[in-house]
Amino acid sequence: MFNGKNILITGGTGSFGKKYTEMILSKYKPNKIIIFSRDELKQYEMAQTFNDSCMRYFIGDVRDGRRLEEAMQDVDFVIHAAALKHVPVAEYNPMECIKTNIDGAQNVINAAIKNNVEKVIALSTDKASGPINLYGATKLASDKLFVAANNIVGKRKTRFAVVRYGNVVGSRGSVVPFFKKLIEEGATELPITDINMTRFLITLEDGVNFVLNDFERMHGGEIFIPKIPSMKMTDLATALAPNLPHKIIGIRPGEKMHEVMITADDRVIEFDDYYVITPTIQFNHVVDFITNALGEVGKDISIGFEYNSLNNTQWLSNEEFLEMVRKS
């Protein structure tokens, strides 16, 4: 699907963008991969590793709609990964988060439609589901913008979808590298917010593969959610450092006890290894979300279903988690 195509990744110097680039280059022969981000140092460092002839590095900010329009010329597929993601930073700098996560999302949409991009997938977060912090609220607004964008494309071919998943093991700023750093520095205990806290976990490779597959099965308007395992944070800490005690530090502002990716009020279709939240609005074009673009058939489970890290049926053992960390 990606052979000979032009692909643009906003926020492409992040963990996802680098892994996506690595996997696309190993599996396909794209015409161009355009890394769109605002940090010249990260672009320079990434270019030392990914210097194939198809690579392009564009300095730009998603807040700048005109620059996005320039970057998306002749682009076939867009992955929107750029965002301000730090929960406390967003709480203290709300308008900056809004400018990037909401205004930036609309800029991506406008640029994609203007350039007749074929497909756009925006990366979301569990925090957008029933949000209790500003970051989650901005990502919910972003999700809604991308879903609704399918109604303003007119006769153009452009379609938009969203992918939502939980914690990526080993990604920058996540708990695993944080705990590892503490352990390497000789910590005598590991900080745990609450003994009952649970989290969804996914590897970066699995996350990228999920997005790659969603490009093929999307109609436009879906929020895709993979079925992934959960783990208690106390078990995670014990797996990494069996001999270290835990210090309970209390839940932080804007933090949930358990991650939620689907609320009981969402309209949901279940497939073998993922869920789809369907739009709450009607589109100008008829879409049968029960059957995806690959012909796979799901089932409607909308009535009262909630997908959170506590009621999950998949749980990681310590050994499975450590294997996940090793692969990451």
Secondary structure, 3 states (H helix, E strand, C coil): CCCCCEEEEECCCCHHHHHHHHHHHHHCCCCEEEEEECCHHHHHHHHHHCCCCCEEEEECCCCCHHHHHHHCCCCCEEEECCCCCCHHHHHHCHHHHHHHHHHHHHHHHHHHHHCCCCEEEEECCHHHCCCCCHHHHHHHHHHHHHHHHHHCCCCCCCEEEEECCCEEECCCCCHHHHHHHHHHCCCCCEEECCCCCEEEEEEHHHHHHHHHHHHHHCCCCCEEEECCCEEEHHHHHHHHCCCCCEEECCCCCCCCCECEEECCCCCEEECCCEEEECCCCCCCCCCCCCECCCCCECEECCCCCCEECCCCCCECCHHHHHHHHHHC
